[in-house]
């Protein structure tokens, strides 16, 4: 077995960073307590806690970047604080052990009051996802999360992965995994879930699984290659999910934090644009002037009905766009809930009739919440969403 290591989590980048040290932190032998404001400096500054219980608060942390729930909040963290200069701004990085990081993740990705079995299941997949990122960062440089694959100027195929960070391992927002410090760790069950699964990851043929997850699959999970690189993972399959259709607010509150609960129509949803609204939106989001949009035609769908390739026909040009997240970016001011939608042409424009929230690959958080609420053990939840994968202890 290996040894638990530290993870460097990028929290925010700003022209200045305001920090409140709630107890003593040390930098080059100098003590820091109370509130401080830091501006860019050429040298890195690592503030180390004087004891294991020390915490600090970062002001104006942006969460939900680019999504409809984007906002700022104060967040409190344990562990060390690393400040680096990046593009003439200050990057604040939290340095913590993996298991401490996971304690926050499973409280941030969902409610700390979720069922114990759901928290255990999410601890395993979040640990698996992270460990795979940490292992890959050792073997290859992290340069860009944007991948393109096209030989036709009238076709754009683009996907986004988790290799975008230089100087730290993972970010704290939805691009990686939500990590909001100790702010939401309000239930002892969170620590119980971490301790019960300490070091456990999902593996397939001896390698740590790419354990993706989404908020709501919409009734059918999707395969990896529909959303990212054309690689098939036998443990990321398309299958009906009979659990994720629920309106039970008690169960939904286990998965949806306060800002997530502002979204109520994620299982089945509808968006309408007039032709003028859609035409202006697409040119603004894509940078391509299609002129007046005449039609949206799904050309290829994944197993869950998510659109992989969409033809956009305009008066000035016609273009094919994929994969699912790029489609969602072009058709919304933030991100369309999912690409699993049907297009209805109306008298004044287009209505999109959709299902699900997210890419739908791997574990469906709402479906898993229903399973956990029914008392289904965490290992059975994992077997349902990641068939052929095995539980393996890494440390």
PyMOL commands that set and color helices and strands:
alter all, ss='L'
color gray80, all
select helices_A, chain A and resi 98-108+116-139+188-196+224-226+249-255+260-262+275-286+324-330+365-373+378-385
alter helices_A, ss='H'
color red, helices_A
select strands_A, chain A and resi 6-14+16-27+30-39+45-49+55-63+71-78+80-86+89-97+146-148+155-160+170-171+200-204+207-208+213-214+268-274+293-301+307-314+318-322+341-345+349-355+363-364+390-393
alter strands_A, ss='S'
color yellow, strands_A
deselect
rebuild
show_as cartoon
